[in-house]
Amino acid sequence: MLTQAKPSGLSKLGKQEKKLLLLMLRNDEPQGKPTLIWVDVYQEFEIDYSCLPKKYQPKVRKEKTLRQSIRRLTKRGLIKPIVIAQQNTALTDPRGQGYNFYSLTPPGRSVAEKLTQPQTSSKDTNELEKTLNQLRTQNNKYVTTTQIRELLWQNTDQKDTNKPDFEKHWNNTKLGRMLKKYNIERTRVRKNDGRRKYAIGDIVFNKT
């Protein structure tokens, strides 16, 4: 039985931490560019800092949890603080704690990019595994995405969808991404043929 590997770096990330990574990804051009993170944080999370005493300021608790999230991301090596001496720009955040500039690390960029990818539903996973098992029991040692898609279409309740919508949903990019999670051996169909074939002959996929 073959199980899917969990996306590296995504486990145990909180909702707020994911938002922070996506926020930094917007400005990560070129890669590793320092981001004036708290300016974006104020706007994204609608935190307003005024001259009022701290106990009267709104969303102070939110600011505290955001700071904790940034520390966790730093500890995990997904972002790192950057010291930049810039005229009229404080090196620390407005509360005087921590850094103002951060940048995505290469692992952090990778995780942030994964967060932008559409999530695969359990229904899609079950349908794909059922199809791969069918192809394997039909003595197919190698299959292409075209073969997989054809059988997926046969297994689909065609009363609920049409072929163009099906093709759009089960496109090559999505199929390739899902198959990659199973670590299936992949080779060229032929030497001068760019298409790929997947070795499924000896694999039993999860029975769901």
C-alpha positions in Angstrom: 0.0 0.0 0.0 1.3 3.4 -1.0 0.6 6.5 1.0 1.0 10.1 0.0 3.8 12.1 1.5 2.8 15.2 3.4 3.8 18.5 1.8 7.1 19.4 3.3 7.0 22.5 5.5 3.2 22.8 5.6 2.6 20.7 8.7 1.8 22.5 11.9 1.6 25.9 10.2 -1.1 28.0 11.7 -3.6 30.0 9.6 -1.9 33.3 10.7 1.5 32.0 9.8 0.4 31.0 6.4 -1.0 34.5 5.8 2.3 36.0 6.8 4.2 33.8 4.4 1.8 34.7 1.5 2.1 38.3 2.5 5.9 38.1 2.2 5.8 36.2 -1.0 4.1 39.1 -2.7 7.2 41.2 -2.3 9.8 38.5 -2.7 11.2 39.7 -6.0 14.0 39.2 -6.4 14.1 36.2 -4.1 15.3 37.0 -0.7 14.4 40.7 -0.9 14.1 42.3 2.5 10.5 43.2 3.3 9.3 46.0 5.6 7.0 43.5 7.2 5.2 45.5 9.8 3.9 48.0 7.3 2.2 45.2 5.3 1.1 43.6 8.5 -0.7 46.7 9.7 -2.6 46.9 6.4 -3.4 43.2 6.0 -4.6 42.7 9.6 -6.0 46.2 10.0 -4.0 47.0 13.1 -4.1 50.7 14.0 -1.4 52.2 16.2 -2.1 55.6 17.7 -0.8 57.8 20.5 -3.2 56.3 23.0 -1.9 54.3 25.9 -1.5 50.6 25.1 -4.5 49.5 27.2 -6.8 51.7 25.1 -5.5 50.7 21.7 -7.5 48.2 19.6 -6.2 44.9 18.5 -3.2 44.8 20.9 -3.8 41.1 21.4 -3.8 40.5 17.7 -0.4 42.3 17.4 1.0 40.0 20.2 -0.1 36.8 18.4 1.4 38.1 15.1 4.7 38.7 16.8 4.6 35.1 18.1 3.8 33.8 14.6 6.8 35.7 13.2 9.0 34.2 15.9 7.8 30.7 15.1 8.4 31.2 11.4 11.9 32.5 12.2 12.6 29.5 14.5 11.6 27.2 11.7 13.9 28.8 9.3 11.2 30.0 6.9 11.9 33.7 7.4 14.9 35.6 8.7 15.4 39.1 10.2 17.5 41.5 8.2 19.3 44.6 9.6 19.2 47.5 7.1 20.2 51.0 8.0 17.8 53.2 6.1 17.2 56.9 6.5 14.1 57.8 8.5 13.2 54.1 8.9 13.3 52.4 12.3 15.2 49.1 12.5 12.7 47.7 14.9 8.9 47.5 14.8 6.8 50.3 16.4 6.7 48.5 19.8 10.5 48.5 20.0 10.7 44.7 19.9 12.1 42.6 17.1 13.1 43.6 13.6 11.2 45.6 11.0 12.8 43.9 8.0 12.5 40.2 7.2 13.0 38.1 4.1 11.9 34.7 3.0 14.5 31.9 3.1 14.6 29.4 0.2 12.6 26.9 2.3 10.2 29.6 3.2 9.7 30.6 -0.4 9.1 27.0 -1.3 6.4 26.6 1.4 4.8 29.9 0.5 4.6 28.8 -3.2 2.9 25.6 -2.1 0.3 27.6 -0.3 -0.7 29.3 -3.5 -1.4 26.0 -5.2 -5.0 24.7 -5.2 -5.6 22.1 -2.6 -6.5 18.6 -3.8 -9.7 17.3 -2.3 -10.0 13.8 -0.7 -12.6 13.0 -3.4 -10.0 13.7 -6.2 -7.4 11.6 -4.4 -9.9 8.7 -3.9 -10.9 8.8 -7.6 -7.3 8.9 -8.8 -6.3 6.0 -6.6 -9.3 3.9 -7.7 -8.3 4.6 -11.3 -4.7 3.7 -10.8 -5.6 0.4 -9.1 -7.9 -0.4 -12.1 -5.2 0.3 -14.6 -2.7 -1.8 -12.6 -5.1 -4.8 -12.4 -5.5 -4.5 -16.1 -1.8 -5.5 -16.4 -0.6 -2.0 -17.2 3.0 -1.7 -16.0 3.3 1.9 -17.4 0.6 4.4 -18.0 0.4 8.0 -19.4 -1.7 10.9 -18.1 -3.9 10.4 -21.2 -4.7 6.8 -20.2 -5.3 7.9 -16.6 -7.6 10.7 -17.7 -9.6 8.5 -20.1 -10.4 6.0 -17.3 -11.2 8.8 -14.9 -13.7 10.1 -17.5 -15.3 6.6 -17.8 -15.6 6.4 -14.0 -17.2 9.9 -13.8 -20.9 10.4 -13.4 -21.3 12.1 -16.8 -24.7 13.4 -15.9 -23.1 15.8 -13.3 -20.4 17.2 -15.5 -19.4 17.8 -19.2 -16.2 16.9 -20.9 -14.7 20.4 -21.2 -15.2 21.0 -17.4 -13.8 17.5 -16.7 -10.7 18.2 -18.9 -10.1 21.5 -17.1 -10.4 19.9 -13.7 -8.1 16.9 -14.5 -5.5 18.8 -16.5 -1.9 17.6 -17.0 -0.5 20.0 -14.4 -2.9 18.7 -11.7 -2.4 15.1 -12.6 1.4 15.5 -12.6 1.4 17.2 -9.2 -0.8 14.5 -7.7 1.3 11.6 -9.2 4.5 13.2 -8.0 3.3 12.8 -4.4 3.4 9.0 -4.7 7.1 9.0 -5.8 6.2 6.8 -8.8 9.1 6.1 -11.2 8.7 8.3 -14.3 10.3 7.9 -17.7 9.9 9.1 -21.3 7.4 7.3 -23.5 10.1 7.2 -26.2 13.6 8.7 -26.6 12.3 11.5 -28.8 8.9 11.8 -27.2 8.5 14.4 -24.4 5.5 12.6 -22.9 6.0 10.8 -19.6 4.9 7.3 -18.5 4.5 6.2 -14.9 5.5 2.8 -13.5 2.5 1.5 -11.6 2.9 -2.2 -12.2 4.2 -3.1 -8.7 2.3 -0.5 -6.7 -1.0 -1.1 -4.8 -2.6 2.3 -4.1 -4.7 3.0 -1.0 -8.0 1.2 -1.3 -10.7 3.7 -0.4 
